[in-house]
Amino acid sequence: MQEFMILPTGASSFKEAMKMGVEVYHHLKSIIKKKYGQDATNVGDEGGFAPNIQENKESLELLKSAIEKAGYTGKVVIGMDVAASEFYSEKDKTYDLNFKDDKNDGSHKISGDALKDVYKSFVSEYPIVSIEDPFDQDDWATYAKLTEEIGQNVQIVEDDLLVTNPTRVAKAISEKTCNALLLKDESFEVSANADCVVITSRGESLEGL
C-alpha cells in the first residue's frame, strides 16, 4: 500500500478535527518510536511516517492502537491509498504484494479477486471507510466487483483509473466501478476537463474528492 490516512469523521468542527488528527498523530509517533526506534519517526515530504513494516496489517494495527490510545475509537477512521498499478503485472494479470523485496521470488503474486478479498478482510477488521486506487487503472471488472460488494459502506475512490478524464468517468459510471473520484485541477488545460467531470459525476451521485 502506498499510504494510510486517519480521517476524523466524528469531529463536529474543523478545530475539533485538527485536534483529533494531531493527538492521534502524536500517539502514533510514540508507538512507532517504541516499536521501531527513533529513526522510524522521521517523516517524508508529506509528513507521513515510514517505519520498516513488513505487511499491511501491521500498519493498520499501528493506526488502530493510536486511535484507541487517543480515545477516538469510532470518531477517527482510516483511509487507504493503495496505488495498485505500481505492483500490477500486465503480463500475467497479477498483483505482487512483495514487489519491493529485492529477493522477491514471485510467491506473493495474487489475482485481482484475491486482492479484493484482502481488502474485504481489512474492512471487516479495521475502521476503514475509504480505499483509493485498489486495483490497476485498467482492471475495470475487479473495481466493479469491489464496489458492488462493499461500496455501500466504503468509499471506492478512483484516481489513476480516471485521471480526471470525462470519457473514463463516463465508463466508470456506466460500469459502476467506483462511488467516489479524485479531481486534480493541476493546470489550466485540465480545468475544462475537471468542470466536465464534476457535472458528469454529480449527475450520477459520485462523490468528488
C-alpha positions as CSV (number, residue, x, y, z in Angstrom):
1,M,0.0,0.0,0.0
2,Q,1.3,3.5,-0.8
3,E,-0.1,5.2,2.3
4,F,-2.7,5.1,5.1
5,M,-4.6,8.1,6.4
6,I,-6.6,9.0,9.5
7,L,-9.9,10.7,9.0
8,P,-11.6,12.5,11.9
9,T,-15.1,11.9,10.7
10,G,-16.6,12.2,14.2
11,A,-15.5,15.8,14.6
12,S,-18.2,18.5,14.9
13,S,-15.9,21.3,13.6
14,F,-12.7,21.9,11.8
15,K,-11.0,22.8,15.0
16,E,-12.0,19.6,16.7
17,A,-10.9,17.6,13.6
18,M,-7.5,19.2,13.8
19,K,-7.3,18.4,17.5
20,M,-8.2,14.7,16.8
21,G,-5.7,14.4,14.0
22,V,-2.8,15.9,16.0
23,E,-3.5,13.8,19.0
24,V,-3.7,10.6,17.0
25,Y,-0.6,11.6,15.1
26,H,1.5,12.0,18.3
27,H,0.2,8.8,19.8
28,L,1.2,7.1,16.5
29,K,4.7,8.6,16.7
30,S,5.1,7.3,20.3
31,I,4.0,3.8,19.3
32,I,6.3,3.7,16.3
33,K,9.3,5.0,18.3
34,K,8.8,2.4,21.0
35,K,8.4,-0.5,18.5
36,Y,10.9,0.5,15.7
37,G,13.2,3.1,17.2
38,Q,13.8,6.8,17.0
39,D,14.9,6.7,13.3
40,A,11.5,5.3,12.3
41,T,9.7,8.5,13.4
42,N,11.4,10.6,10.6
43,V,8.8,11.9,8.2
44,G,8.6,12.1,4.4
45,D,7.8,15.1,2.2
46,E,4.1,14.9,3.1
47,G,4.6,14.5,6.8
48,G,3.9,10.7,7.0
49,F,5.8,8.1,8.9
50,A,7.5,5.3,7.1
51,P,8.7,2.6,9.6
52,N,10.2,-0.7,8.4
53,I,6.9,-2.5,8.2
54,Q,6.7,-6.0,6.7
55,E,3.0,-6.3,6.0
56,N,0.0,-4.0,5.6
57,K,-1.9,-5.4,8.6
58,E,1.0,-4.2,10.8
59,S,0.3,-0.6,9.6
60,L,-3.4,-1.0,10.3
61,E,-2.7,-2.3,13.8
62,L,-0.4,0.7,14.5
63,L,-3.2,3.1,13.4
64,K,-5.9,1.3,15.3
65,S,-3.7,1.4,18.5
66,A,-3.0,5.1,18.1
67,I,-6.7,5.9,17.6
68,E,-7.6,3.8,20.7
69,K,-4.9,5.5,22.9
70,A,-6.1,8.9,21.8
71,G,-9.6,7.9,22.9
72,Y,-11.2,8.4,19.5
73,T,-12.4,4.9,18.6
74,G,-15.5,5.4,16.4
75,K,-14.6,9.0,15.8
76,V,-11.4,8.7,13.8
77,V,-11.4,6.2,10.9
78,I,-8.9,5.0,8.3
79,G,-8.4,5.7,4.6
80,M,-6.0,3.8,2.3
81,D,-4.3,4.9,-0.9
82,V,-3.1,1.7,-2.5
83,A,-1.7,2.8,-5.8
84,A,-2.2,-0.8,-7.0
85,S,-0.9,0.0,-10.6
86,E,2.6,0.1,-9.0
87,F,2.6,-3.6,-8.2
88,Y,0.4,-4.9,-11.1
89,S,1.8,-7.1,-13.8
90,E,0.2,-6.7,-17.1
91,K,1.9,-9.8,-18.3
92,D,0.2,-12.3,-16.1
93,K,-2.6,-10.1,-14.7
94,T,-1.5,-10.4,-11.1
95,Y,-0.7,-8.2,-8.2
96,D,2.7,-8.7,-6.5
97,L,2.3,-8.0,-2.8
98,N,6.1,-8.4,-2.3
99,F,7.2,-6.2,-5.1
100,K,9.5,-4.1,-3.0
101,D,11.6,-7.0,-1.8
102,D,14.9,-7.4,-3.7
103,K,14.7,-11.2,-3.0
104,N,11.2,-11.4,-4.4
105,D,10.6,-14.9,-5.8
106,G,7.1,-14.2,-7.1
107,S,5.4,-16.3,-4.4
108,H,3.2,-13.4,-3.3
109,K,1.5,-12.7,-6.6
110,I,-2.3,-12.9,-6.4
111,S,-5.2,-12.3,-8.7
112,G,-7.5,-9.3,-8.7
113,D,-10.2,-11.3,-7.0
114,A,-7.8,-12.4,-4.3
115,L,-6.7,-8.9,-3.7
116,K,-10.4,-7.8,-3.5
117,D,-10.8,-10.4,-0.7
118,V,-7.8,-8.9,1.1
119,Y,-9.5,-5.5,1.2
120,K,-12.7,-7.0,2.4
121,S,-10.9,-8.7,5.3
122,F,-9.3,-5.4,6.2
123,V,-12.6,-3.6,6.2
124,S,-14.1,-6.3,8.5
125,E,-11.2,-6.0,11.0
126,Y,-10.4,-2.3,10.9
127,P,-12.4,1.0,10.7
128,I,-11.6,1.6,7.0
129,V,-14.0,3.8,5.2
130,S,-12.1,4.8,2.0
131,I,-9.9,2.9,-0.4
132,E,-8.2,4.8,-3.3
133,D,-6.9,3.0,-6.4
134,P,-7.3,-0.5,-5.1
135,F,-6.6,-2.1,-8.5
136,D,-4.7,-1.4,-11.7
137,Q,-6.0,1.6,-13.7
138,D,-7.4,-0.8,-16.4
139,D,-8.8,-3.5,-14.1
140,W,-12.3,-2.3,-14.5
141,A,-14.0,-5.6,-13.8
142,T,-12.5,-6.1,-10.3
143,Y,-13.2,-2.4,-9.4
144,A,-16.8,-3.1,-10.2
145,K,-16.9,-6.3,-8.1
146,L,-15.4,-4.5,-5.0
147,T,-17.8,-1.5,-5.4
148,E,-20.7,-3.8,-5.6
149,E,-19.6,-5.9,-2.5
150,I,-18.5,-3.1,-0.1
151,G,-19.4,0.2,-1.7
152,Q,-22.5,0.7,0.5
153,N,-20.2,1.4,3.4
154,V,-16.8,2.2,2.0
155,Q,-15.6,4.9,-0.5
156,I,-14.0,3.3,-3.5
157,V,-12.0,6.2,-4.8
158,E,-10.7,6.2,-8.4
159,D,-7.7,8.5,-9.2
160,D,-5.3,6.6,-11.5
161,L,-8.2,4.9,-13.2
162,L,-9.9,8.1,-14.2
163,V,-7.2,10.7,-14.4
164,T,-9.9,13.4,-14.4
165,N,-10.9,12.2,-17.8
166,P,-14.6,12.7,-18.7
167,T,-14.6,9.7,-21.1
168,R,-13.2,7.4,-18.4
169,V,-15.5,8.9,-15.8
170,A,-18.5,8.1,-18.1
171,K,-17.3,4.5,-18.4
172,A,-16.8,4.3,-14.6
173,I,-20.4,5.5,-14.1
174,S,-21.7,3.0,-16.7
175,E,-19.9,0.0,-15.3
176,K,-20.3,1.1,-11.6
177,T,-16.6,0.8,-10.9
178,C,-16.5,3.3,-8.0
179,N,-18.6,5.6,-5.8
180,A,-16.0,8.5,-5.5
181,L,-13.4,10.1,-7.6
182,L,-10.4,12.3,-7.0
183,L,-10.3,15.5,-9.0
184,K,-6.9,17.0,-10.0
185,D,-7.1,20.6,-11.3
186,E,-3.3,20.9,-11.7
187,S,-3.3,23.2,-14.8
188,F,-5.5,25.4,-16.9
189,E,-5.6,22.7,-19.5
190,V,-7.1,20.3,-17.0
191,S,-9.7,22.8,-15.7
192,A,-12.1,22.3,-18.6
193,N,-12.0,18.6,-18.1
194,A,-12.4,18.9,-14.4
195,D,-15.5,21.0,-14.8
196,C,-17.0,18.4,-17.1
197,V,-16.1,15.6,-14.7
198,V,-17.9,17.4,-11.8
199,I,-21.0,17.8,-13.9
200,T,-21.0,14.2,-15.0
201,S,-20.2,12.7,-11.6
202,R,-22.8,14.8,-9.7
203,G,-25.4,13.7,-12.1
204,E,-24.7,10.1,-11.3
205,S,-24.1,10.6,-7.5
206,L,-20.4,10.1,-7.5
207,E,-18.6,11.8,-4.7
208,G,-15.8,14.2,-5.8
209,L,-12.7,14.5,-3.6
